[in-house]
Amino acid sequence: MFKPRVLSGVQPTGNLHLGNYLGAIRNWVPFQQTHECVYMLADLHAITVPQDPIKLRQSVRETAAALIACGINPNTSVIFPQSAVSAHAELAWVLSCLTPLGWLNRMTQFKDKAGKNKDNAGLGLYSYPVLMAADILTYHATHVPVGEDQKQHLELARDIAGAFNRAYGTEFFPLPEPMIMGEATRVMSLRDGKKKMSKSDESDYSRINLTDDADAIAQKFKKAKTDTIEGISWDAENRPEIANLITIYAALSDIKKEEVVQQFAGAQTSAFKSALTDLAVAKLSPITAKMRVLLEDVDSLDGILKNGAERANELAQPILKNAYNLVGFWRS
Ligand code: AQP
């Protein structure tokens, strides 16, 4: 039997936003009571699109500070930069040899990110889901809490684990369970209710960043796209932007969407936006303040990352070694 172990990660690509928080990071916190937790700053994934080296390094610190400020305890959970544990890249190679191209061709994130210029996209962007499978399997992780956008990659990780087990006549890798949790599994852009909120969106007004102050949050919700229909009602098809704001309100206040609709049914959009601003500021400002304090002490943060990398290596290396032995590789 596999010990219940959680793995998840976030790319240190700046602009950590409300979608990352509500869809993923916030859900990682309670697992610390029940599971062994491993949370990576996915810098190997980050370079699937161009990154400035100095910013990337600093962004790992900022993302670590965000996780800690959101309630991840570095003394119990393992927080580490992915690039500090070579097992991820090493296992990814083995898994890539077992992954048919047809499986990767179905991945919608590659199609979205590569756009029309597919031939110029890097191989790393295409094989990103194989590295993600390696991230999970190299810890024998059983549960992976992610936002809705990562569901397809998680299903692929299960298929890849199965492919390895079949190829080597073993049950060595557990099939990881995706955990898509909470009211806000897919937070949408504030400028376009049909596009997910994203770090790489050119418009800063499309997202609420975890580092935004009260004024910025107020401005962004005030300018958020809505419609001309009166009152607050749930109609995801025809009122996607209002549905998104209802979802955010529900998630931040830990109530159901129906309750939000009941509470604001007769309210004007501007009044609802103002209540949402107050709620978001109340929930996010303690996180922002804690992040600021943590980032003032770079040495302590670097110490946390170094210690996390050592602990992650201790977990990953024996699993990689066993996997290599199954393949017939040399690794003592
Ligand atoms: N809009 C979202 N709603 C809910 N969950 C989301 N996540 C991302 N966007 C949303 C979840 O956050 C975790 C970390 O994501 P990531 O940083 O590793 O990568 P991503 O999914 O590519 O995030 P972005 O913001 O869209 O970054 P860019 O623009 O750089 O591609 C994951 O669990 C993800 O599901």
Residues whose N, C-alpha, C, O or C-beta is under 5 A from the ligand:
A	BS01	AQP	G9 V10 Q11 T13 G19 N20 G23 A24 P145 V146 G147 E148 D149 Q150 A184 T185 R186 V187 M188 K196 M197 S198 K199 S200 D201
